[in-house]
Amino acid sequence: DVIERRINLFGISEPVVQVQSGSFISGEGEELIVDLPGVTDVNKATTMIGKTPFLEFKIEAPANTPQKATVDKNGKVTLNTGPQFVSTKLTGRYLKRASLEFDQTTREPKVSLQFNDTGTKLFAKITKNNIGKMVAIYLDGAPISTPVVREEIPNGQAVISGNFTPTEAKQLVGRLNSGALPVPISLLSRQTIGATLGNNAV
């Protein structure tokens, strides 16, 4: 499901993602077969499917947390005075899906999040303990959104709203969904079928 959503973000028409079960004799586990009609850049497609971004939700560090500093090549020390965030147990593996919605009254775009059962419990605790504070969403170590918690969210259904353009909201949805994959993917093999061979195979 996650791979299909990831492929759909790139506008590939009629992709096919299917599971191939290994046999007891071969000793192989389950494999995913991904068919991408019309794609000519196989390397790009492989990267698109196999890259596994790490998505995590962080909370503001306690007020007494020592400030971090950076040192440039000239030895100049800069103190990071902005908010610092610390990791939680909530990661992309507990995110079911993110979707783009529009407010029925204002028509402003907003991003909806749906967590699974474990994610719902983790998110409820995080929101309960951080009302009025930021919960930062990081993808591969960089913040992609830093919404402020308005209230406890016990049902696992969150909405991020703000001064989004539809393009910005769509981009955030894509990033969230791309990070909602719990395990890395390894490429076992790939092959390109030309048009003539394709017709014969059909």
C-alpha positions as CSV (number, residue, x, y, z in Angstrom):
1,D,0.0,0.0,0.0
2,V,2.8,2.4,0.9
3,I,4.8,1.7,-2.3
4,E,1.6,2.2,-4.4
5,R,1.0,5.5,-2.8
6,R,4.7,6.5,-3.3
7,I,4.5,5.6,-7.0
8,N,1.2,7.4,-7.5
9,L,2.8,10.6,-6.2
10,F,5.0,10.5,-9.4
11,G,2.0,10.2,-11.7
12,I,2.9,6.8,-13.2
13,S,-0.2,5.4,-15.0
14,E,-1.4,1.9,-14.1
15,P,1.5,0.7,-11.9
16,V,1.2,-2.9,-10.7
17,V,2.5,-3.8,-7.2
18,Q,2.0,-7.5,-6.3
19,V,3.3,-9.9,-3.7
20,Q,5.2,-13.0,-4.8
21,S,5.4,-15.6,-2.1
22,G,8.5,-17.7,-1.8
23,S,8.3,-21.5,-1.7
24,F,9.4,-23.8,1.1
25,I,11.8,-25.5,-1.3
26,S,13.5,-22.3,-2.5
27,G,13.7,-21.0,1.1
28,E,12.9,-17.5,-0.2
29,G,10.6,-15.1,1.6
30,E,7.9,-12.9,0.2
31,E,9.0,-10.5,-2.6
32,L,7.3,-7.5,-4.1
33,I,7.1,-7.3,-7.9
34,V,6.6,-3.7,-9.2
35,D,5.7,-3.1,-12.8
36,L,5.9,0.5,-14.1
37,P,4.6,0.9,-17.6
38,G,6.1,3.7,-19.7
39,V,9.0,4.4,-17.3
40,T,12.3,4.6,-19.2
41,D,14.6,5.9,-16.4
42,V,15.0,2.6,-14.5
43,N,17.6,4.1,-12.1
44,K,15.3,6.9,-11.1
45,A,12.4,4.4,-10.6
46,T,14.6,2.2,-8.5
47,T,15.6,5.1,-6.3
48,M,12.0,6.3,-6.0
49,I,10.8,2.9,-4.8
50,G,13.6,1.8,-2.7
51,K,14.5,5.0,-0.8
52,T,13.2,4.7,2.8
53,P,13.0,8.1,4.4
54,F,12.9,8.2,8.2
55,L,9.9,10.1,9.6
56,E,9.8,11.0,13.3
57,F,7.8,13.2,15.6
58,K,9.8,15.3,18.1
59,I,8.8,17.5,21.0
60,E,10.3,20.6,22.5
61,A,13.2,19.9,24.8
62,P,12.8,20.9,28.5
63,A,13.7,24.5,29.3
64,N,16.8,23.5,31.2
65,T,18.3,21.6,28.3
66,P,21.8,22.9,27.4
67,Q,21.8,25.0,24.2
68,K,23.6,23.5,21.3
69,A,26.3,25.4,19.5
70,T,27.9,25.1,16.0
71,V,31.4,25.9,15.0
72,D,32.2,27.0,11.5
73,K,35.5,26.5,9.6
74,N,36.9,29.7,11.0
75,G,36.3,28.7,14.5
76,K,33.4,31.0,15.1
77,V,31.0,29.6,17.6
78,T,27.2,30.3,17.1
79,L,24.7,29.4,19.8
80,N,21.5,27.9,18.5
81,T,18.9,30.0,20.4
82,G,15.8,28.6,18.6
83,P,13.7,25.8,20.1
84,Q,15.4,22.4,20.4
85,F,13.6,19.2,19.9
86,V,14.0,15.7,21.3
87,S,12.9,12.4,19.7
88,T,9.9,10.5,20.8
89,K,8.8,6.9,20.1
90,L,6.4,8.1,17.5
91,T,7.8,7.4,14.0
92,G,6.5,6.9,10.4
93,R,5.9,3.2,11.1
94,Y,2.8,4.2,13.1
95,L,1.4,6.6,10.5
96,K,-1.3,5.0,8.4
97,R,-1.7,7.8,5.9
98,A,-1.6,11.5,5.3
99,S,-4.1,13.2,3.0
100,L,-4.9,16.6,1.6
101,E,-8.2,18.2,2.6
102,F,-9.9,21.6,2.2
103,D,-11.7,23.4,4.9
104,Q,-15.4,23.4,4.0
105,T,-15.9,27.0,5.2
106,T,-12.6,28.8,4.2
107,R,-11.5,26.4,1.4
108,E,-8.0,26.6,2.9
109,P,-5.9,23.5,2.4
110,K,-5.0,21.4,5.4
111,V,-3.2,18.1,6.0
112,S,-4.9,15.2,7.7
113,L,-3.0,12.5,9.6
114,Q,-4.3,9.1,10.6
115,F,-2.3,6.9,13.0
116,N,-2.6,3.2,13.7
117,D,-3.6,1.9,17.1
118,T,-0.1,2.2,18.6
119,G,0.5,5.5,17.0
120,T,-2.9,6.8,18.3
121,K,-1.8,6.0,21.9
122,L,1.7,7.6,21.5
123,F,0.2,10.7,19.8
124,A,-2.5,11.1,22.5
125,K,0.2,11.1,25.2
126,I,2.4,13.5,23.2
127,T,-0.4,16.0,22.6
128,K,-1.7,15.8,26.2
129,N,1.7,16.7,27.6
130,N,2.5,19.4,25.0
131,I,-0.5,21.6,24.7
132,G,0.6,25.1,23.5
133,K,4.0,23.7,22.4
134,M,5.4,22.7,19.0
135,V,5.6,19.1,17.9
136,A,8.1,19.0,15.1
137,I,7.9,16.4,12.2
138,Y,11.3,15.4,10.9
139,L,12.1,13.6,7.7
140,D,15.6,12.3,7.3
141,G,16.8,14.6,10.1
142,A,15.3,17.8,8.8
143,P,12.1,19.4,10.0
144,I,9.3,19.5,7.4
145,S,6.6,20.9,9.7
146,T,6.4,22.4,13.2
147,P,2.7,22.6,14.2
148,V,1.6,23.8,17.6
149,V,-0.6,21.5,19.7
150,R,-4.0,23.1,20.4
151,E,-5.5,20.2,22.4
152,E,-5.1,16.6,23.3
153,I,-5.9,14.3,20.3
154,P,-7.0,10.9,21.6
155,N,-8.5,9.4,18.4
156,G,-5.3,9.3,16.2
157,Q,-6.8,11.8,13.7
158,A,-4.8,15.0,13.5
159,V,-5.1,18.0,11.2
160,I,-2.3,20.4,10.4
161,S,-3.6,23.8,9.3
162,G,-1.9,27.1,8.6
163,N,-1.0,29.4,5.7
164,F,-0.6,26.5,3.3
165,T,-0.8,26.9,-0.5
166,P,-2.3,23.8,-2.1
167,T,1.1,23.0,-3.5
168,E,2.8,23.3,-0.1
169,A,0.1,21.1,1.5
170,K,0.4,18.5,-1.3
171,Q,4.2,18.4,-0.9
172,L,3.9,17.9,2.9
173,V,1.4,15.1,2.3
174,G,3.8,13.4,-0.1
175,R,6.7,13.7,2.3
176,L,4.6,12.3,5.2
177,N,3.4,9.3,3.1
178,S,6.9,8.6,1.8
179,G,8.1,8.3,5.4
180,A,5.3,6.0,6.5
181,L,7.2,2.8,5.6
182,P,8.7,0.9,8.6
183,V,11.4,-1.2,6.9
184,P,14.1,-0.6,4.3
185,I,13.7,-2.1,0.8
186,S,16.5,-4.0,-1.0
187,L,16.5,-4.4,-4.7
188,L,16.9,-8.1,-5.8
189,S,16.6,-7.7,-9.5
190,R,15.2,-5.5,-12.2
191,Q,14.5,-5.9,-15.9
192,T,13.2,-3.7,-18.7
193,I,10.8,-5.1,-21.3
194,G,10.8,-3.5,-24.7
195,A,7.7,-2.7,-26.7
196,T,8.0,-5.6,-29.1
197,L,8.7,-8.2,-26.4
198,G,5.9,-6.7,-24.3
199,N,3.4,-7.2,-27.1
200,N,4.5,-10.8,-27.6
201,A,4.3,-11.4,-23.9
202,V,0.7,-10.1,-23.8
